[in-house]
Amino acid sequence: MDNLEAYRKSETHCPQAPWTLFVEPTNHCNLKCVFCPQKSQERDLGFLSMDLYKKVLEEAAEIGVHKFNLFFLGESLMHKSLFEMIQLASDHGVQTRLNTNSSFLDEKRSRELLESGLDYLTISFEGVNKEIYENLRVKGNFEKTSQNIQTVIRQKKEGNFKTQISIEIIDLEETQPFLPEFEERMRSYGPDEIVTKVYRNWIGYLEAQKDLSLEDSYQVCSYPWRSMALLWDGTFVPCCVDYDGKYPLGHAKDGIMNAWNGEKMLELRHYLIERKKDLRSSHGLRECHGLCATCDIPFQEEDHKL
């Protein structure tokens, strides 16, 4: 039985390693985006040490983790060893994905990033126009970011690099009227993909999906059966939106699988399964260690296309 089958059968123990690890190089960020809790986090700011990264990577490759998402709450390009992280993962047969706001992707860094062997590059860009972009991504520069996006796409094509480049925009009240013309302009840049993403509420930090009584839309959240996140200080958390480490599973020094199938992760999976059974009568067992009770991901269909 694999992890997907365990999810479908409502089993709390996962026989395989997580398919994906979110690995946080840093929780520092140069922007103060209005839709991100980075600016309000309560945990310390820092950078993942290379010694700890190498330990986690070696274990991950050995037990069958397929992909590292080298981002979480910060701007990963602020880590001085990010390109080395990507190259090391590639050398170990682990796929890599980076999500960036693109503000650092000048000519030099774009080429270094592509040469590192990155598999997937996602650029988050609400650039429907200068005013809206700079109001949403506070401290961002519309012209510079637009140029950087074009630079990395051009360099990919010139060097025939393997990196798949996606441009993502969040479907917000401010961006929605401009989405068609935005997509047309982005197509002229030549990425591999343009994606419009649903607006999520970051486990209640924002008001995105306002009505959590949509019982018919609820699905058992699949994230704890397919991925786990590593914060820069070595703490494992179960979810890519547990931005403040509210539900720690253990530390990297004790191993990936000890966190993946530890008591706290099994308890969380059990809660998510039982929540669906009880959804209509008590609105879904709303108490969950402050983590899942107000999260809107279980109501977002696009998050659970397995």
Rosetta blueprint (number, residue, H / E / L):
1 M L
2 D L
3 N H
4 L H
5 E H
6 A H
7 Y H
8 R H
9 K L
10 S L
11 E L
12 T L
13 H L
14 C L
15 P L
16 Q L
17 A L
18 P L
19 W L
20 T E
21 L E
22 F E
23 V E
24 E L
25 P L
26 T E
27 N L
28 H L
29 C L
30 N L
31 L L
32 K E
33 C E
34 V L
35 F L
36 C L
37 P H
38 Q H
39 K H
40 S H
41 Q L
42 E L
43 R L
44 D L
45 L L
46 G L
47 F E
48 L L
49 S L
50 M H
51 D H
52 L H
53 Y H
54 K H
55 K H
56 V H
57 L H
58 E H
59 E H
60 A H
61 A H
62 E H
63 I H
64 G L
65 V L
66 H L
67 K E
68 F E
69 N E
70 L L
71 F L
72 F L
73 L L
74 G L
75 E L
76 S H
77 L H
78 M H
79 H L
80 K L
81 S L
82 L H
83 F H
84 E H
85 M H
86 I H
87 Q H
88 L H
89 A H
90 S H
91 D H
92 H L
93 G L
94 V L
95 Q E
96 T E
97 R E
98 L E
99 N E
100 T E
101 N L
102 S L
103 S L
104 F L
105 L L
106 D L
107 E H
108 K H
109 R H
110 S H
111 R H
112 E H
113 L H
114 L H
115 E H
116 S L
117 G L
118 L L
119 D L
120 Y E
121 L E
122 T E
123 I E
124 S E
125 F L
126 E L
127 G L
128 V L
129 N L
130 K H
131 E H
132 I H
133 Y H
134 E H
135 N H
136 L H
137 R E
138 V E
139 K L
140 G L
141 N L
142 F H
143 E H
144 K H
145 T H
146 S H
147 Q H
148 N H
149 I H
150 Q H
151 T H
152 V H
153 I H
154 R H
155 Q H
156 K H
157 K H
158 E H
159 G H
160 N L
161 F L
162 K L
163 T L
164 Q E
165 I E
166 S E
167 I E
168 E E
169 I E
170 I E
171 D L
172 L L
173 E L
174 E L
175 T L
176 Q H
177 P H
178 F H
179 L H
180 P H
181 E H
182 F H
183 E H
184 E H
185 R H
186 M H
187 R H
188 S H
189 Y H
190 G L
191 P L
192 D L
193 E E
194 I E
195 V E
196 T E
197 K E
198 V L
199 Y L
200 R L
201 N L
202 W L
203 I L
204 G L
205 Y L
206 L L
207 E L
208 A L
209 Q L
210 K L
211 D L
212 L L
213 S L
214 L L
215 E H
216 D H
217 S H
218 Y L
219 Q L
220 V L
221 C L
222 S L
223 Y H
224 P H
225 W H
226 R H
227 S E
228 M E
229 A E
230 L E
231 L L
232 W L
233 D L
234 G L
235 T E
236 F E
237 V E
238 P L
239 C L
240 C L
241 V L
242 D L
243 Y L
244 D L
245 G L
246 K L
247 Y L
248 P L
249 L L
250 G E
251 H E
252 A H
253 K H
254 D H
255 G L
256 I H
257 M H
258 N H
259 A H
260 W H
261 N L
262 G L
263 E H
264 K H
265 M H
266 L H
267 E H
268 L H
269 R H
270 H H
271 Y H
272 L H
273 I H
274 E H
275 R H
276 K H
277 K H
278 D L
279 L H
280 R H
281 S H
282 S H
283 H L
284 G L
285 L L
286 R L
287 E L
288 C L
289 H L
290 G L
291 L L
292 C L
293 A L
294 T L
295 C L
296 D L
297 I H
298 P H
299 F H
300 Q L
301 E H
302 E H
303 D H
304 H H
305 K L
306 L L
